[in-house]
Amino acid sequence: MTPATLDATVLEELVSAAVAAPSMHNTQPWRFHLRPETHTVEIRAALDRALRAEDPDVRGLHVSAGAAAFNLRLAVTHHGWEPVLRLLPDPHEPQLLASVRLAGGPHARATTAPDLYDQIWRRHTSRSPFSARPLPGPLWAELVDAARVEGAHLHVPDPDETRRLLDLTYEAETRTIADEERREESRGWIRSEAGTEFGIPPEALGPQDAAGHLPMRDFSALHPPTPQPAKPFEQHPQLAVLATDHDHPADWLRTGLALQHVLLLATRDQVQASLLHQAVEWPDLRWVLRDPRNGPEHVQMLIRLGYGPEGAPTPRMVASGALA
Ligand SMILES: Cc1cc2nc3c(=O)[nH]c(=O)nc-3n(C[C@H](O)[C@H](O)[C@H](O)COP(=O)(O)O)c2cc1C
């Protein structure tokens, strides 16, 4: 494909791809800005949609923006340019999280990697139970590799380690529900009104695990989890752990790149996913999420993967409204 002209239609397509990324509570905490003189699209933090109680250091906001940057880079390649991605390009402007310059001439495609562009529109979080069917080994290897390419580690815990991670998530979920500020903030992002652009519609929340076996996030914070695993939510939860060597804003953005790369590969192979981020939101629990066998690193995200029902779509801001 030869490069298109960067007209308003193409720009809106690029931004639509970016905003299709996952974000914490679907806050979509980003704004886009075109620098026409350098053919550069900037991603800036929308701090008015930051989660002050659940994400006080804006780590999750950076992860969300990193996922949007992955989509933007993919869309730029898909439209025939060579994307030049820079994370935190201006040290004096920490709210400028990333920029993607549209470079190159015809045949500029910089990558031989499979084109995941179409998966951007198919991917949704699925909070339903998944079947016991294991993910194939070659797919796991591909996911690990994808995270590495983006500057993160993806670990695949064994069943004992999975149980330990779920127990910590359960502990975090219990704490979050008991914390009035966090509880109210989370509830405020469940949106049932038509025409809303942000937040999570009730139909995307999935069933609650009344048995407490798999600590799915209770966004409404109405059901204190019960510790008695009567009927399991799913038989064999399959988790992956995203971690980075350091814990600076650039590492959080890289986590977002890795997360989205992993999620789009999973989508390509009809594998569903949801995220279990609760324990990462409590510093002491986040510390013990770390498996010492993996060396000194910082856990950024737990991803639950498997075969099951597709998730429901969530709303998005319109591209023209996301451009500032
Ligand atoms: C940093 C981050 C943390 C998230 N934490 C959770 C979580 O703990 N539980 C959950 O079910 N979804 C979690 N999500 C998924 C978002 O709720 C979801 O991406 C958003 O509602 C948009 O829906 P979609 O992924 O279907 O497009 C998280 C997403 C991000 C980027």
The ligand as an SDF file (V2000), in Angstrom:
LIG
                    3D

 31 33  0  0  0  0  0  0  0  0999 V2000
   -4.6520   -0.2490   33.2340 C   0  0  0  0  0  0  0  0  0  0  0  0
   -5.9260   -1.0300   33.0480 C   0  0  0  0  0  0  0  0  0  0  0  0
   -6.5080   -1.6860   34.1320 C   0  0  0  0  0  0  0  0  0  0  0  0
   -7.6730   -2.4390   33.9820 C   0  0  0  0  0  0  0  0  0  0  0  0
   -8.1740   -3.1510   35.0440 N   0  0  0  0  0  0  0  0  0  0  0  0
   -9.2250   -3.9720   34.8800 C   0  0  0  0  0  0  0  0  0  0  0  0
   -9.6700   -4.8140   35.9500 C   0  0  0  0  0  0  0  0  0  0  0  0
   -9.0980   -4.8460   37.0280 O   0  0  0  0  0  0  0  0  0  0  0  0
  -10.7430   -5.6140   35.7340 N   0  0  0  0  0  0  0  0  0  0  0  0
  -11.3970   -5.6460   34.5230 C   0  0  0  0  0  0  0  0  0  0  0  0
  -12.3440   -6.4010   34.3810 O   0  0  0  0  0  0  0  0  0  0  0  0
  -10.9900   -4.8460   33.4860 N   0  0  0  0  0  0  0  0  0  0  0  0
   -9.9140   -4.0390   33.6360 C   0  0  0  0  0  0  0  0  0  0  0  0
   -9.4570   -3.2700   32.5840 N   0  0  0  0  0  0  0  0  0  0  0  0
  -10.1670   -3.3190   31.2880 C   0  0  0  0  0  0  0  0  0  0  0  0
  -11.0400   -2.0800   31.0620 C   0  0  0  0  0  0  0  0  0  0  0  0
  -12.1230   -2.0560   31.9620 O   0  0  0  0  0  0  0  0  0  0  0  0
  -11.5380   -2.1020   29.6100 C   0  0  0  0  0  0  0  0  0  0  0  0
  -10.4320   -2.0640   28.7520 O   0  0  0  0  0  0  0  0  0  0  0  0
  -12.4520   -0.9230   29.2960 C   0  0  0  0  0  0  0  0  0  0  0  0
  -13.6330   -1.0170   30.0310 O   0  0  0  0  0  0  0  0  0  0  0  0
  -12.8060   -0.8740   27.7990 C   0  0  0  0  0  0  0  0  0  0  0  0
  -13.4290   -2.0590   27.3990 O   0  0  0  0  0  0  0  0  0  0  0  0
  -12.8220   -2.9980   26.2510 P   0  0  0  0  0  0  0  0  0  0  0  0
  -11.5010   -3.5290   26.7500 O   0  0  0  0  0  0  0  0  0  0  0  0
  -13.8240   -4.0790   26.0760 O   0  0  0  0  0  0  0  0  0  0  0  0
  -12.6140   -2.1680   25.0250 O   0  0  0  0  0  0  0  0  0  0  0  0
   -8.3060   -2.5080   32.7080 C   0  0  0  0  0  0  0  0  0  0  0  0
   -7.7220   -1.8320   31.6220 C   0  0  0  0  0  0  0  0  0  0  0  0
   -6.5320   -1.1250   31.7730 C   0  0  0  0  0  0  0  0  0  0  0  0
   -5.8940   -0.4720   30.5690 C   0  0  0  0  0  0  0  0  0  0  0  0
  1  2  1  0
  2  3  1  0
  2 30  2  0
  3  4  2  0
  4  5  1  0
  4 28  1  0
  5  6  2  0
  6  7  1  0
  6 13  1  0
  7  8  2  0
  7  9  1  0
  9 10  1  0
 10 11  2  0
 10 12  1  0
 12 13  2  0
 13 14  1  0
 14 15  1  0
 14 28  1  0
 15 16  1  0
 16 17  1  0
 16 18  1  0
 18 19  1  0
 18 20  1  0
 20 21  1  0
 20 22  1  0
 22 23  1  0
 23 24  1  0
 24 25  2  0
 24 26  1  0
 24 27  1  0
 28 29  2  0
 29 30  1  0
 30 31  1  0
M  END
$$$$
